[in-house]
Amino acid sequence: MTGCSATERLNRAATAKGQTQAGVLLPPLPDDLRRQEPHAPVVEGQPVISILARERQALDRANARQGRTVTFYDDLIKKYGSRP
C-alpha cells in the first residue's frame, strides 16, 4: 500500500510541476488594439477648421482604442492575477 501512495504523490507532484512550468496561456491581443490611427489628410483648399475636426475625430478613435486596451489588460489581471 505504501508504494501506491508514494506513486500517487509523485504523479500529483509531477502534474503540478508540469502545470507550473507550462505557465499561463494568455489570449491574443485583439488586432484593433495594435492599430495606429493615421492623421487626418490635409487637402489643399479645404478650410482649416474641417481638417481640425477630422484630426479631433482621429484622436477620439485613438483614445477609445487606448481605453479598450486598458480594459483588456485589466481583465487579464482579474483572470490571471497581478504582476510580480
RAPEMO-V819493 format. One record per backbone hydrogen bond with DSSP energy under -0.5 kcal/mol. NH is the residue of the N-H (numbers start at 0). CO is the residue of the C=O. E is the energy in kcal/mol with one decimal. If there is no record, write none. Layout:
nh/co/e
NH/CO/E
NH/CO/E
This chain:
nh/co/e
4/0/-1.9
5/1/-2.3
6/2/-2.2
7/3/-2.5
8/4/-2.3
9/5/-2.4
10/6/-2.6
11/7/-2.5
12/8/-2.5
13/9/-2.7
14/10/-2.4
15/11/-2.6
16/12/-2.5
17/13/-2.4
18/14/-2.4
19/15/-2.2
20/16/-2.5
21/17/-1.8
22/18/-1.0
22/19/-0.5
25/23/-1.0
32/29/-1.5
33/30/-1.6
34/30/-0.7
34/31/-0.7
37/35/-0.6
42/40/-0.7
43/41/-0.6
45/42/-2.2
49/46/-0.8
50/46/-1.4
51/47/-2.6
52/48/-2.1
53/49/-2.0
54/50/-2.3
55/51/-2.3
56/52/-1.8
57/53/-2.1
58/54/-2.2
59/55/-2.3
60/56/-2.1
61/57/-2.3
62/58/-2.8
63/59/-2.2
64/60/-2.2
65/61/-2.3
66/62/-2.1
67/63/-2.0
68/64/-2.0
69/65/-2.1
70/66/-2.2
71/67/-2.5
72/68/-2.5
73/69/-3.0
74/70/-2.2
75/71/-1.8
76/72/-2.3
77/73/-2.1
78/74/-2.0
79/75/-3.1
80/76/-2.0
